[in-house]
Amino acid sequence: MRSLLSTLFILRPGAVLAEAFDRPVPAAQSATAEFWFALASLSFLVAMVAVHLMVRRKP
């Protein structure tokens, strides 16, 4: 009985102070962010082609 009361007294403040979940509002991408994403994507593609050329088997 004592452990049950202890558990209730420990968990009760968390339930009382808990707030409702607020969904994050999605923000639009800026032109700068799109530019850097495109640059990073192209750089990744170039790096993957370079790795492919380095590790491919010679016929």
Secondary structure as GFF3:
##gff-version 3
##sequence-region A 1 59
A	DSSP	alpha_helix	2	17	.	.	.	ID=ss1
A	DSSP	alpha_helix	31	55	.	.	.	ID=ss2
###
